[in-house]
Amino acid sequence: MAKYNFDKIINRKNTDSIKWDFGLQRKGRDDLLPLWVADMDFRLPDEVVKDIETRAHHGIFGYTDPGNKYYDAVRGWYGKRHGVHFENDWLIVTPGVVYSIALAIRAFTKPGDSVIIQQPVYYPFMETIKLNGRNVVNNQLVYKDGHYEIDFEDFEKKIIENDVKMFILCSPHNPVGRVWTKEELVRLGDICVAHDVYVVADEIHSDFVYSGYKHTSYITLGEKYTKRFILGTSASKSFNLAGLQVANIIIPDDEARAAYRKENAASGYSQPNALGMVATMSAYNNGEEWIDELLNYLEGNTNYIRSFLKENLPEIHLIEPEGTYLLWLDFSGITTDHKKLEELIVDKAKLWLDPGIIFGRQTALFERINIATPRKIIEQAMDQLYNAVKEFQEENRG
Ligand SMILES: Cc1ncc(COP(=O)(O)O)c(C=O)c1O
């Protein structure tokens, strides 16, 4: 018997949620069903909510630092779930993974240096590199037989040609849903070590890995790979705590960590969010069953979408997810015009998805859909999509 009810629809409107409350401002319509930003519509386990309430009732929220209980909770989770072991002083708490990537860029590269990413990838990588005056180099992932792979030759060639100083790895990979294998990570790592490239591993999606796959944390590859390395993790994705602003950054190398801490201080940041730390600690201590059940539920959502598309909209190809709760859909069988695709999704289907174009120019005919929502909402989204595609096909016939 399932302990948690992920079918329950909870109204999130009027909570200033960027997912639910800002359609008019961000998309020009307030009637869209939002399945875009990586933010889930499920309530946390009661124990976590209670721990936050208990802390809130204390009524005093002064400067706070992680104590032993915090380190134990984070280390316990990473040790048990991912076989990741680290010393307390390797861990730096920051307000977010993207913030931490920006710090790494500033700490370990100079303006004008090149940073390599693998598009299609989480768009803030590119924005953060550019906004910090660094050069974006792209090692495009290869879309082959409906699946994504790494072009290792191109990766090394681009590193050499552009004198690349840093690689931002997305593992598991948002949005293509790949859970990189140990062999793939070692190949990437060997190239980075050979050319003195810093590796920033964003593993924020590591708790979302489906049956048959296993997340390999880059830090477990061994010391050879972790001299010029930072690991970005957070309970914010696993337990939807993004609004509480806590990320855990792990840096094994003393020198790298000192440089990173200096950059963090230069940004004026010091103590973490008190409630965010309570929530993170409680989620890691109490959330194991919740996330295991959630993974089952998400697989159910994917199964529903897979069957629905196969039966009703076979022109839309689902990239089979190995991990993450973000599905990547290929609409090239529907239209070859990405502006028309956007009209179809927004104006006809009244859905708010993330258009493929924001993840890189080559994926303009894709859409990313967030499935971390109750099944009924997924069903509604599929019905809206079906009607919109039929209307679109009718209009574009002949
Ligand atoms: C790959 C990846 N990294 C980082 C983030 C955001 O992390 P944070 O809110 O801690 O900056 C997301 C959120 O969707 C993400 O998908």
The ligand as a Gaussian input file, in Angstrom:
#p B3LYP/6-31G(d) Opt

LIG

0 1
 C       20.385000      21.076000     -14.110000
 C       19.872000      22.100000     -13.144000
 N       20.731000      22.775000     -12.379000
 C       20.319000      23.696000     -11.492000
 C       18.972000      23.994000     -11.349000
 C       18.536000      25.060000     -10.402000
 O       19.202000      24.988000      -9.225000
 P       19.148000      26.164000      -8.164000
 O       17.714000      26.577000      -8.021000
 O       19.728000      25.545000      -6.953000
 O       19.990000      27.266000      -8.728000
 C       18.032000      23.299000     -12.119000
 C       16.614000      23.620000     -11.990000
 O       15.808000      23.288000     -12.813000
 C       18.494000      22.345000     -13.041000
 O       17.646000      21.664000     -13.813000

